[in-house]
């Protein structure tokens, strides 16, 4: 009986990224299909119905601002998750056999993480500035 091969971390990562990419592509195709259908049907909707829905549509936020805010939130959540996991690693360091040898590597990693956090903060501030600069969706006169 042969032993099953255990995939490497890289193989697992590649598999996960491939699955995510396929899901994203499927979602994008669905969005394009719905948008195409709605675009084709929109001219056929009676004016009375579209006039009723216009105030709601105008009250919605700018789509670009929504995307920017969602990614800002995801960035902050990921940063917090990383911080939590790094604290968990520190808390369990003494339980690992290589804990004594990791002291020097830990210091180097802390410096790299601090630099990455500064870069992430700069990107977040830039995204906020760009979001603030986006024009708001003003009602169009017809």
VEXDREN-2710 file (C-alpha; in Angstrom, 1 decimal):
% VEXDREN-2710
k/r/px/py/pz
1/UNK/0.0/0.0/0.0
2/UNK/1.5/3.3/-1.0
3/UNK/1.5/6.4/1.2
4/UNK/-0.5/9.3/-0.2
5/UNK/1.6/12.3/-1.2
6/UNK/1.2/15.3/1.1
7/UNK/0.9/18.5/-0.9
8/UNK/3.4/21.2/-0.2
9/UNK/2.2/24.6/1.2
10/UNK/2.8/26.1/-2.3
11/UNK/0.6/23.5/-4.0
12/UNK/-2.2/24.1/-1.5
13/UNK/-1.9/27.9/-1.9
14/UNK/-1.9/27.5/-5.7
15/UNK/-5.0/25.3/-5.5
16/UNK/-6.8/27.8/-3.2
17/UNK/-5.9/30.7/-5.4
18/UNK/-7.1/28.8/-8.5
19/UNK/-10.4/28.0/-6.9
20/UNK/-10.9/31.6/-5.8
21/UNK/-10.0/32.9/-9.3
22/UNK/-12.6/30.5/-10.8
23/UNK/-15.2/31.7/-8.4
24/UNK/-14.4/35.3/-9.1
25/UNK/-14.6/34.7/-12.9
26/UNK/-18.0/33.0/-12.5
27/UNK/-19.3/35.8/-10.3
28/UNK/-18.0/38.4/-12.9
29/UNK/-19.7/36.5/-15.7
30/UNK/-23.0/36.5/-13.7
31/UNK/-22.7/40.2/-13.1
32/UNK/-22.1/40.9/-16.7
33/UNK/-25.1/38.8/-17.7
34/UNK/-27.4/40.5/-15.3
35/UNK/-26.2/43.9/-16.3
36/UNK/-26.7/43.1/-20.0
37/UNK/-30.2/41.8/-19.3
38/UNK/-31.1/44.9/-17.2
39/UNK/-29.7/47.2/-19.9
40/UNK/-31.8/45.5/-22.6
41/UNK/-34.9/45.7/-20.5
42/UNK/-34.5/49.2/-18.9
43/UNK/-35.8/51.1/-22.0
44/UNK/-39.0/49.0/-21.9
45/UNK/-39.9/49.9/-18.2
46/UNK/-42.7/52.4/-18.1
47/UNK/-41.7/55.9/-17.0
48/UNK/-44.1/55.8/-14.0
49/UNK/-42.3/52.8/-12.6
50/UNK/-38.8/54.2/-13.1
51/UNK/-39.9/57.6/-11.6
52/UNK/-41.0/55.7/-8.5
53/UNK/-37.6/54.0/-8.1
54/UNK/-35.4/57.0/-9.0
55/UNK/-35.4/58.6/-5.5
56/UNK/-34.1/55.4/-4.0
57/UNK/-31.4/55.0/-6.6
58/UNK/-30.3/58.6/-6.1
59/UNK/-30.0/58.0/-2.3
60/UNK/-27.5/55.1/-2.8
61/UNK/-23.8/55.8/-2.3
62/UNK/-21.4/56.2/-5.1
63/UNK/-20.2/52.7/-6.2
64/UNK/-16.6/53.7/-6.3
65/UNK/-16.8/54.9/-2.7
66/UNK/-18.4/51.7/-1.6
67/UNK/-15.7/49.6/-3.1
68/UNK/-13.0/51.8/-1.5
69/UNK/-14.7/51.5/1.9
70/UNK/-15.1/47.7/1.6
71/UNK/-11.4/47.3/0.8
72/UNK/-10.4/49.7/3.6
73/UNK/-12.4/47.6/6.0
74/UNK/-10.9/44.3/4.7
75/UNK/-7.4/45.7/5.0
76/UNK/-8.0/46.8/8.6
77/UNK/-9.5/43.4/9.4
78/UNK/-6.6/41.5/7.9
79/UNK/-4.2/43.7/9.7
80/UNK/-5.9/43.0/13.0
81/UNK/-6.0/39.3/12.2
82/UNK/-2.3/39.3/11.6
83/UNK/-1.7/41.2/14.8
84/UNK/-3.8/38.6/16.7
85/UNK/-1.9/35.7/15.1
86/UNK/1.5/37.3/15.9
87/UNK/0.4/37.7/19.5
88/UNK/-0.7/34.1/19.6
89/UNK/2.7/33.0/18.3
90/UNK/4.4/35.0/21.0
91/UNK/2.2/33.5/23.6
92/UNK/3.0/30.0/22.5
93/UNK/6.7/30.5/21.6
94/UNK/8.0/28.8/24.7
95/UNK/6.1/25.6/23.7
96/UNK/7.9/25.3/20.4
97/UNK/11.3/23.4/20.3
98/UNK/13.1/26.1/18.3
99/UNK/11.9/28.9/20.6
100/UNK/15.4/29.7/21.7
101/UNK/16.8/30.0/18.2
102/UNK/13.9/32.2/17.1
103/UNK/14.9/35.3/19.1
104/UNK/17.0/36.8/16.4
105/UNK/14.5/35.9/13.6
106/UNK/11.7/37.3/15.7
107/UNK/13.4/40.7/16.0
108/UNK/14.0/40.9/12.2
109/UNK/10.3/39.9/11.6
110/UNK/9.1/42.6/14.0
111/UNK/11.0/45.2/12.1
112/UNK/9.7/44.0/8.8
113/UNK/6.1/43.9/10.2
114/UNK/6.5/47.5/11.5
115/UNK/7.6/48.6/8.0
116/UNK/4.6/46.7/6.4
117/UNK/2.2/48.3/8.8
118/UNK/3.5/51.8/8.0
119/UNK/3.1/51.0/4.3
120/UNK/-0.5/49.7/4.8
121/UNK/-1.4/52.9/6.8
122/UNK/0.0/55.0/3.9
123/UNK/-2.1/53.0/1.3
124/UNK/-5.2/53.3/3.5
125/UNK/-4.8/57.1/3.8
126/UNK/-4.3/57.4/0.1
127/UNK/-7.4/55.3/-0.6
128/UNK/-9.4/57.6/1.8
129/UNK/-8.1/60.7/0.1
130/UNK/-9.0/59.2/-3.3
131/UNK/-12.5/58.3/-2.0
132/UNK/-13.0/61.8/-0.7
133/UNK/-12.0/63.2/-4.1
134/UNK/-14.5/61.1/-6.0
135/UNK/-17.5/63.1/-7.3
136/UNK/-20.8/62.3/-5.6
137/UNK/-23.6/60.9/-7.6
138/UNK/-25.8/63.8/-8.3
139/UNK/-29.3/63.3/-9.7
140/UNK/-29.5/63.8/-13.5
141/UNK/-32.0/66.2/-15.0
142/UNK/-34.2/64.6/-17.6
END
